[in-house]
Amino acid sequence: MKYLKMGGLIVCLAGLAGCSDDVASVSLGLFTTKDVVVNSQQDPLVTGVTCHISHIEANLDFSDPSDMSIACRQTGPITPDQLQSIDRSKSGEVVFKSSKSILFKSLKVRRIYDAKTHTLLYLSYSTKESTGSHHHALSTVPLYNTQAWQWAKGQE
């Protein structure tokens, strides 16, 4: 058991050291080891979109809480080529993933294209149920006034 705890501590510390995309870290108080961490992630295929994801990190625990929030905005050009390269199925595709425990819980962000409104949806969710719920949050990036808008309108 001692080695299991030591291994968990090493995994947690290694995870903290690898967070180079952290924008902010706010302590939840003097008597807790939990922080609200805000990460900045650029969509790997639609590089004109940046998402800011806030979540709780429970330092020195084996599992982080499942709560999270997401806000995605257009921060650069969104081109027809980028739009053509994404998965436009109803379930979309996972674009970001972060481990939240040593026991298979992760935070995922999935990009889904809404062809009817020409909008990119970014759904963040926990892969493990917590207190009776799979926590999730949603942000949208409309394509209106982007280079991809005319291409999307032509696909109707």
N, C-alpha and C positions, 0 to 999 in steps of 0.2 A: 504494500500500500504506500509505503514511504517513497518508493521509486516512481509509482504512478503519479503522486502529487508533484514530485520533482520534475518529471517529464512534462506534466501539464504546465508548470511554471515556466519551463524553458520554451515550450510552444507559445505561450502567451507573450513572453518577452520578445521572442523572435518575430511574432506578428506585429508587435508595437514598433519594432525597429524598421520593419519593411513598409511603413505607411508614409511614403514620400509624397502622396497626394493629399495629405491632411491640410485643410485650410484653417481649421479652428479646433480647439479642444477646450471645453468649458467644464470645470469641476461642478459636480452636483452638491458639493458641500464639504465642510471640514471633516465630518465623521463618516465619510463614504469613500470608497475607491472607485466609484463610478463617475464617468465623464460623458458628456455629449460631444461626439466627434463629428465634424463636418468634413467630408471628402469631396473633392472636385474630380469628376471623370468626364473625359471627352469621349463621345461616341466613336468607336473605332472605325466605323464605316461612314457615318454621316458626321464628318468632322466639324461641321458647322454647328453642332449641338453640344452643349456642356451641361451636365447634370451635377447638382450639389445634393449630396445624400447625407442626412444627419441620422446618427444612430447612437445607441448607448454602448459604451465599452466598460465592462466590469473588470477592471484590472485585477489580476491575481485570482480570478474566478475561472472555473472550467467552462462556463457558458455565459455569453452575453445575452441580455434581454432581447426580445424580438422586435421591440418598437423601432420604427424608423419613419423618416419623412423624405420626400424627394421634390426637387424643383428643377426643371429642365428649361433651358432657354436657347434661342438661336444666338450664337456668339460669332458666327462667320457665315460664309456662303453655303447654301444647300443646293447642290447641283442635280440635274437629271441623272448623271452617271452614278452619283451616290445613291439616289433613290432606286435606280435599277438594280443595284448590287445587294439590296437588303432582302430579307425574307418577308414577303408581303402576304403570308398566310394568316389565318385568323388567330393562330397562337403566337405568331411572331418568333423572335429569337432572343436568347439570353445575351446581353451585351456586357454585363458586369456581374461578378460573383465574388463574395467575400465570406470566409469562414467565420461563424459566430460561436462555435464550440468544437471540442475535440470529438463530439459524438454526432456527426453528420448534420448539424444545423448550419444553414448558410443564409445569407442575404443575397437575393438575386434581383437584377433589374432586367426586365424583358422589354424590347422595343416591338411595338405592334403598329402596323400601318392601317389607318382608317381611310379606306379609299373613297368612301362617300363624302367625307368632309375634308379630305386631303390634309390629314393631321397625323403627326407621329405621337404615339402614346408611349410613355415610359412608366411601367408598372414595377414598383419595388415590393418584394414580399419575402416573408420568412418561409423556409422550407419545412419547418417543424411547428406543430400546433403548440400554442402557449396560452394558458388560462382559457381554454375552450375556443381559441381563435387563431387563424393564420393571419398575422398582422400584415397589412399591405398599405400602400399609398400610390397615388397616381398623379402624373404631371403630363401636360400636353404641349406640343410644339406645332402650331399651325404652319403650313407651308406657304400661306398667302404672302405675296411680295417677295418670294424667293425665286431663284432661277428654275427650281424644280416645279413651281406652280403650273406653268404652261404645259409642261410635259405631263403632269398628273391630270390636268384638265383634258388633255388629248387622249388619255387612256379610258375615259368614261364610255 
